[in-house]
Amino acid sequence: MLEARAVTVNSGGRLILDDCSLELEAGSVLAVLGQNGAGKSTLVQAVAGNRRLARGSVLLDGREISAWDPIDLARRRAALLQGTQLRFAFSVIEVVLLGRLPHPGGGRSARDCAVAEAALAVVDALHLASRDINKLSGGEQQRVHLARSLAQVWPDDRRSARYLLLDEPTAALDLEHQHRVLRVVRECARNGAAVLVVLHDLNLAARYADRLLVLQEGRCVEEGRPAEVLRPDVLHRRFGIEARVIENPAAPGCPFVIDLGTSDTSGGQADVIALPD
C-alpha cells in the first residue's frame, strides 16, 4: 500500500495542501479530481516523494518513502508529472528505455528493449520508436512519456507491489487515445498495480476509476465510489456546476454527468463576461 497521512505542503508562504490523506491499494485505480489550483499536481508530487512536506508522511509498504533506497523505489514507483520535457534529440525508444535504468539491464539488455517496445505498443506509439521526441505532437509526446513510466514499473516481478502515479495523462490526447490510455491504466490495476491518476473529465473518471478523490483549495473534501461522489449536490458544491447524473448507456451501473452549465451562486442572472472593445 502507498499511503499519505495528513500531508501538508507549503510554497512561498502559501498553503498548497492541507492535511490530505489517501490510500492506494494494489489492483485499484484512484482518480483525483478538482478545479484548477486545487492542489492535484502537488499531491501527486508529494505522494511520489518528490515534494518536501511541512507536516505529515508518505508510506510505501509501511515505510517512509524517504527511507527507501532510490533504486529500489524507482523499481516500484513511477510518476508521470506535468510539463515533462526533454531538450535533447533523444529518439522515442531511447526515452522509454530511460524507464528501465533502475533495473538489472540498465536500459541496455534485450529484456529492457522488449519491455520498452511493449510499453510503446500498448499506448499506440511503437510506430514512433525511431522518431526524435522533440518533433512529435504534444499528444504523441504524452503517450511516449506514459510508455516510459509503464516500462519503469513493468511487471517483471509480480511478487512486488507496483505504484503508478499519473498527473493528467490524457492531456493533449484525442478522444480515441484518452480511452486507450485509461484502458491501459485499468489493465495495470488488473495486473496488480496501484494507480493514482489526475483527471479533469468527470465521465472518464467515473468510467475507469474504482474510487474518486476530490480536492478543493488544498483539502481532500470528497472520497468514495463514482456513484457516491458524482451527485448533483456534490458537483454544485465542489465544481460550481449544475448537473444531471444518469446511468452511462455504454457502461451499465456507471454514472454519467450531464453538465448543465455554471452555477449562479448570486441567486440572480448569471454574470455576463464583457470583453473590452
N, C-alpha and C positions, 0 to 999 in steps of 0.2 A: 504494500500500500504506500502511496505517496500522499502525505498529509500536511496541510498548512494549518497551524494553530495560532489564532489571534494575531495574524500577520498585520503589521503596521509599517508603512513606508512614508518617509518624508522626503521632499525635494525642494530645495530653495526656500525652506521655511514654510512650505505648504504641505498639508496632509494629503497624500495621494491615495493611500489605502488605510483603512481604519478598522482594525480588529476583525480581519477577514479569516474565515476558516473554511476548509473544504477537505474532502477525501476523494482520492482517485483509486478505484479498485480494479484489479485485473479483470479483463473481459467486459468493461463498460466504457461508455462514452459520456463525458460530461461537457455540455455546451455552455459557454459563458456568454451572456447577453448583457446589453446595457447601452445607453446613449453615449455619444462621443464624449470623451473626457471622464467617463465613469471610473476608470482605473483598470480596464480589462488587460491592456498590454503590460502594465506594471505588475498585475497579478501573475501573468504568465512568466515574466522575468523573475519574480520573487520565488515562484514555485520551482522554477528551473535552477535556482541557486545563483542567479546572475545579478541579483539586486540586494544591496545592503538593507537589512531590516532595522527599524527603530525599536520594534518590540516584536515578540512572537518567535515562532520557529517553523522550520520546514523539515519534516522527517521522511526519509526514504527507507522503507522496510524497517522502521523503528529507530533509525539512526539519523542524527543531524546531517543534513545534506552537505554541510561544510566540512564534515569529518570524513567524507568519502575520498578515497584516492581518485584524482581526476580521470585517470584512465578507466578505472572500474566504473565510475559514474558515467562517463561518456559511452560505455558499452550498454548501459542500462537505460539512460535517459537522453532523448534527443529533443531539441527545441527548434521550431521554425518561428523566428521572430520577424516583426515587421521591418521593412526597409533593408533587407539583406541585399547587399550589392558587392560585386567584385570589380576591381579596377584593372585586373589583368586579363589578358586574352586567353583564358582557360577554355578548353573545349568542354562541352556538356558532360562527357564521360569523366573527364578529369575532376569536374566539380562534384559529381556524385561519388567518385572514389574518395573524396575528402572525408566522407562519412564513414569510410572503412579504416581510417588511420588508427583508431584505438584498438583495432582487432589484430590478431596474431599476424596476419599477412601484411599489415601496414599499408593497405591500399594497393599492393603490388601483386598479390597472388592471383592464381586462376580463380579461386573461390571469390575473392573480392570483385574481380571483373564480372563473374557470373551474377553476383548479388546486385552490382551496380546496373547491369543490363536488365535484370528482372525488375528492379525498382523503377527504372525508366519505362519499362513496358507497362507496368500497372497504372502509371499516370499518363499513358499515351504520349510518351516523348522519346521512345527508343529511336525513332527516325531522325531525331535531332542530335544523336550522340556525338557526331564529329563537328558540329557547328560551334562557333565562338559564342559563348553565352551572352556576351555584350551586344550581339547582333540579333538577338531574339526579341520578340514582343514581350511586354510585361507579363501577360498571361503564361507564355511559354517559359519564361524565367521562373515564375512562381511554381510551375509544375516541376521544373528541374530541381529547385531547392527543396521541394517536398520529397522528391526522389532521394536526394542526399540524406534527409532526415530519416526516411524509411530504411535506407541502406545502413545507417548507423545503428539502428535497433532491429535489424533483420533477425528473424528467429533462428539463429544458429544454435542456440542452446535454449530449448523450451523449458528447462528447469528454472531459469531465471526470469523473474517478472521484468517486463519492459514498459517504459513510460514514454508517451509521445505527446508533446506539448505544442500546439499549433495555433499561432496567432493570425487569424483571418486567412486561412489557406485558400479560400475561394475568391479572395480579392483579385480583380482584373480577369477573372475567368468567365468564359461564355457559359450559357446555361447548361450545355451538354457536359462540359468539364467540371462545373460545380457539382453536379450529381455524381460524376465519375469519381472525383476526389473524395466525396463523402461516402461513397460505396467502399472505397479503399479504406477509409477510416473505420467503417463498420467491420470490414474484413479483418483489420488489425486487431480490433477488440475481440472478434470471434476466435482469433488465434491466440488470445491470452493477454494482449496488451491492455494497458490502462491509458485512455486517451482524454486529454483536455483540449477542446477546440473553441476558439473565439469566433463567433458568427454574428452577423447583423440580420440575416434573413431569418425571421421567426419560423417560417414554414419549413425551411431546410433544417433548422434546429429541431423542430418538432418531429420531423420525419426520420432523422438519423441519430438523434441522441437518446440515451436512456434517461438522463436527468438534465435539468436546466438549472443554472445558477444566474440570478440577475444581480448586477452591480448597479448602485446608484450613489453618486457622489462619494465613491471610495468605500462604500459599505455593501456587504452581502445582505440583500433585502428580501430575496425570494429564492427558494430552492425546492425542487420536487420533480415529479414526473411531468412531461409536457402538458398533460391534461390538467394537472394541478396548478401549473404556473400560467399557462396561456388562457386565462379567463378575462372576459371584458373588463372587470373591475381592476384587475392587476395591470392590464395593458394601459388603461386610462391613468392609473396612479404612477406607474413606473416609466411609461414611454410617451405619455401625453397624447395618446390617440384614442379615438372612438373605434371600436371594432366589433365585428360579429364573428363568433367562433362556431364552425361547423365541423363535421367529420370529413376528413380528406377523402375524396372519392377514389384516389389512387392508392390509398393506404388505410384500409379499414381500421378503426379504433384510434387513429391518429388525428389530433386536432388540426384544423386549417383556419388561419386567421384571415379574415377579410377586412382590410384596412378601410375604414370609412372616412378617414381624414383626421386632421389635427383637432384636439380638444379645444373648446373655447372655455377657458377657466374663468373668464370675467363675468360670465352669465349673460353677455350680450352678443352683439355681432362680432364675428371673428375679425382680428386685425387685418387690415389691408396693407400689404407691403408696397410702398410707393418708391419707385426708382427715380433718381434725380433726372431732370431734363438735360 
